[in-house]
Amino acid sequence: MSIYLDLFFTFAKVGVCTFGGGYAMLPILQREVVEKKGWATDEELTDYFAVGQCTPGIIAVNTATFIGYKYKGILGGVLATLGVVFPSLIIITAIAAFLSNFAEFPIVQHALAGINAAVVALIASSVLKLGKTNLKDAVSIGIFLVGLALAFFLKLSPVVLIVCAGVVGYVARTLAGRKEGSK
Amino acid sequence: MTLLRLFFEFAKVGLFAVGGGLATIPFLQDIGARTGWFTDTDLTTMIAVSESTPGPMGVNMATYVGFQTAGLPGAVLATLGLITPSIIVIIIIAGFLQKFRQSKTVDAVFSGLRPASTALIASAGLSVAAAVFLSVGGLEEHTLSIHWPAVILALAVFLCMRHKKLKKLHPIVFIALAAVAGAVFQF
């Protein structure tokens, strides 16, 4: 199969399997893109999420463009993005046309509550995987804990958080480098 | 004309909404108020449907608003509008990052970004967990109750994901089973 078609359909699959916001996409991306296709590493996915949530546009779309571009240039970025939105076009159009009271059915609400419980578990397991690659020293663990507290309890804007963490990372590296240099 | 306008209205959303699908809601309210294409009540329905169907929520909402406003062509153009700024901005940033991949400065900055990005993902997970596991309510409106079936289901899925053999199953299998469990046990 052509690589471009493969990009499109892989991301269409990611789109179908995503319930909720862009974060719910992470476990699916890890499976399809990191483990099955090898188009990106866990570390790169974290980078894309970091950049994707402080640049214009919704995270899911930004991440798809990033991976597609890195793998196959501009056309790759465009096709991965079209792939990720393609299932929405079909499913939402069908529901809007025939079943606009879809979300009110009790069975849908119950099923969705079940899905969300599973999504929590999937995100938790993804975070553990990312933690293994991304939290290796005191500085990174510190940034993680402080960042988590600021984001969850104080609802600090992701943009502010990401920019501050970048500065902290840069300063920490520079100081560490200086210490080594003076030895 | 409506189609062109849909494209540009959603390109604006794509350009100015930063973050997940929820970040697009204020922009959508504004579009509804200015154009009269949909009311706030319509928007509530669209949010509910977008949350409960496959696909990233922000994309679903763009598709839904587009379809309500101008049928299938509207759905396509609103969605294309939403993603166009992302494609342009991200390709520029990705190109820049590729060029400076070897730079020590970029590497040092990303050493700080990665744990922060992991924290944001964890925080999003906690928010979903709080919404699913806890319910505030009852007659007094300030009793906090734990929704045990959801906790048990999440725990079961989590243990499966850590299991040597079961973790090879595709995540969608767990999502599908959880949907069935939710429907059968009336979560």
Interface residues (C-beta under 8 A of the other chain):
Chain A: G15 V16 C17 T18 F19 G20 G21 G22 Y23 A24 M25 L26 P27 I28 R31 E43 T46 D47 F49 A50 V51 G52 Q53 C54 T55 P56 G57 I58 I59 A60 V61 N62 T65 F66 Y69 K70 I74 G77 V78 T81 L82 V84 V85 P87 S88 L89 I91 I92 T93 I95 A96 A97 S100 N101 F102 A103 E104 P106 I107 V108 Q109 H110 A111 L112 A113 G114 I115 N116 A117 A118 V119 V120 A121 L122 I123 A124 S125 S126 V127 L130 G131 N134 L135 V139 S140 I141 I143 F144 L145 V146 G147 L148 A151 F152 P158 V159 L161 I162 C164 A165 G166 V167 V168 G169 Y170 A172 R173 T174
Chain B: G14 L15 F16 A17 V18 G19 G20 G21 L22 A23 T24 T45 A48 V49 S50 E51 S52 T53 P54 G55 P56 M57 G58 V59 N60 T63 Y64 F67 Q68 L72 A75 V76 T79 L82 I83 P85 S86 I87 V89 I90 I91 I93 A94 G95 L97 Q98 K104 T105 D107 A108 V109 F110 S111 G112 L113 R114 P115 A116 S117 T118 A119 L120 I121 A122 S123 A124 G125 L126 S127 V128 A129 A131 V132 F133 A150 V151 L153 A154 L155 A156 V157 F158 M161 R162 H170 P171 I172 F174 I175 L177 A178 A179 V180 A181 G182 A183 F185 Q186 F187
